[in-house]
Amino acid sequence: MAANILVSAAALIRYGARDGGPAASSGWEHIIDTHFDDATMKQLYPNSKMR
């Protein structure tokens, strides 16, 4: 369960940072961007708000 929380938090952080932010610079950011793209995040978290 802890791993699920960490992955979800990382995906939400990258989801917010991708919108007009810098491109992924580290390995974990590339992995998150590949597996949790914007379409997937909108489906998983429809009520999340972008900054």
C-alpha positions as CSV (number, residue, x, y, z in Angstrom):
1,M,0.0,0.0,0.0
2,A,2.9,2.4,0.8
3,A,4.3,1.8,-2.7
4,N,1.0,2.6,-4.3
5,I,0.8,5.9,-2.3
6,L,4.3,6.8,-3.4
7,V,3.7,6.1,-7.1
8,S,0.4,7.9,-7.0
9,A,2.0,11.0,-5.4
10,A,4.8,11.0,-7.9
11,A,2.4,10.7,-10.8
12,L,0.3,13.7,-9.5
13,I,3.4,15.8,-8.9
14,R,4.6,15.1,-12.5
15,Y,1.1,15.7,-13.8
16,G,1.2,19.2,-12.3
17,A,4.8,19.9,-13.3
18,R,4.3,18.8,-16.9
19,D,1.7,21.5,-17.6
20,G,4.0,24.3,-18.9
21,G,6.9,23.2,-16.7
22,P,10.3,21.9,-17.6
23,A,10.7,18.7,-19.5
24,A,11.5,15.5,-17.6
25,S,15.2,15.6,-16.5
26,S,15.6,12.5,-14.4
27,G,15.0,8.8,-14.9
28,W,12.0,8.6,-12.6
29,E,10.3,11.5,-14.3
30,H,10.6,9.8,-17.7
31,I,9.1,6.6,-16.3
32,I,6.2,8.4,-14.7
33,D,5.6,10.4,-17.9
34,T,5.6,7.3,-20.0
35,H,3.3,5.2,-17.8
36,F,1.1,8.1,-16.5
37,D,0.5,10.5,-19.4
38,D,-2.0,13.2,-19.3
39,A,-4.9,11.1,-20.7
40,T,-4.3,8.4,-18.1
41,M,-4.1,10.9,-15.3
42,K,-7.4,12.6,-16.4
43,Q,-9.1,9.2,-16.4
44,L,-7.6,8.2,-13.0
45,Y,-8.0,11.5,-11.3
46,P,-10.9,13.4,-13.0
47,N,-11.2,15.9,-10.2
48,S,-7.5,16.8,-9.8
49,K,-6.8,20.4,-10.7
50,M,-3.7,21.8,-12.5
51,R,-1.9,24.7,-11.0
